[in-house]
Amino acid sequence: MSEVVQQKVDVIVTWGTPAAIAAKEDTATIPIFDIAMGDPVGTGLVSSLDRPGGNLTGFSGGLTDICGKWLELLQETIPRLATVAVLGDTGNAAHHAEAQELSSAAAERGLKIDAVYVGEPKELDQAMVQARRSAEALIVLSGTQSQRSR
């Protein structure tokens, strides 16, 4: 990233939290626009979502601010909702954190979260059977890349 900064570009466009962190570490003056960062407040990229400050802006794919709304909409749609299954990738650390965020928001709404993880596509059918048995609704987590260590 330092090579890009040395070229004195007008703006840096990044994709994902690691790229945004790298750009932020190398410049405090060139505007940075990140297309798909996770939790910008939690990672320290910005001080707050309503007043981020600094030179970074963009789109956040993190659930922190929207998971409560998702659960609210599910409760309006399914009045007897008690449990929501959350499907994620076993190797994606962000999915585990997002399931925790959903669990916290669910507890405030009197709901339970059943996190179901798959590591391989062949595990998906069994995960769906488990989700159907334990919950009345399903949230499928997505991401731009797996956080698997190889």
N, C-alpha and C positions, 0 to 999 in steps of 0.2 A: 504494500500500500504506500510505503514511503516514496517509491518511484513515481507514483501517480501524483502525490502531493507536491513533489519537487517540480513537476511539470506545470504547476500553478494553473490547474484546470479550474473552470468556473463552478462546477458542481460535481459531486461524486454520488453515483447511484449504486446502491448495494442491494443484495438479496440475502436476507437472513440475519439473525443476530450476530453470529461470529464475524461476518463481513462488516456489519455496522460498528461493532466493537473495535475492530482493526482500524477502520477509518477514523473513528473518534479518538483513538489513541495517537494517531499520526497528525491530526489537525484540529485546531479549535477555531479556525477562521473560514475554511472552505465549507460551503453548505453541503450537508450530507442528506440524501433522501433514500431511506430504506424501504424497499417494496414489501417485505414480509418478515418483520422482526417479531420475536416472541413477546416477552414482557419487558418493555423498555424501562419501566420504573424499577422493577425487581432486579434487573441486570445493571442498574445504575447509569443507563444511557441518557435518561432524562430525569429531572427532578419530580415532575408530575405530568399527567396526560393533558390537563387543561392549560398548564403553563410549562411547557417542556424546557424552555430556555436553551442556551447554547446554539449549536449549529446543526443539530440533527432533527429531522422530521420524517414522516412517512406513515406507513400502515403497519399496525400491529395485529398479529394473528392470535395473540394471547387471549385466554378466556376470562381472565380476572374480572373484567368489567362487564362481560355479557352473560356469564354463566347463570347469574341470578335471573336475568330476563328470560333465558331459555327455559329455565325451570318454571318460571311464572307462566309462560305461554303453554307449556305442557300441562300444568295444573288447570288452566282455563279450558284446554282441549279435552283433558281426561279428568273429570271431577273426582274420581275415586283413586287417583294416582297415589301410590305409596312408595314405589321403588322405580328408579330409573337405572337401566344398565348403561354403562359407558364402555364402548369398544375402542381399544387402543393397541398399539404395537408394543410388544414386550420389550424390544430393544430401544425404544424411543423414550429417553428420560423426560422429555417435555410432556409426553402423554401421562406419565405417572404424576407429574406436578399438576397437570390440568385436572386429572381425576381427583386429586386432593382439593383443588379449588372448588370443583363441583360438589364434593362431599361437604365442605364447609357451607356453601350456599344452600345445599339441600337440607342440612340440619336446621338452618334458620327457617326453612319453609316446612319443617316437619316431614321431610322426605328422606329416603335412604338411597345411597348410590351403591350399585354392584358393579365394580370394575372388572371387565373381562378383557384379557390380553391375548393376542396371538403373535406368534413369532414367524410363522410360515403360512402361506395361503391355504395349505391343506388343513390347517386348524380352524379355518373360518366357519365351516359348517357346524362343528361342535360348539364353537363360541356362540353362534346364533341360537342353537338349541338351549344352551345355558342361559343366555339373555332372555329368551322367550319364557323359560320356566320361572325366572326370578323377578321379572320386571314387567311393567305395563307399557314402558316406553324405552327407546334406545337412542343414545347420542353416539355418533361415530366420530371419533377424533381424527383429524387429518394433519398432514404436515408436508413440507416440501422435501424433506430428506430424513432418513432414519438416523438416529444417533447411535447406532450400533458400533461397538468397538470390534475391530476385526483383527 
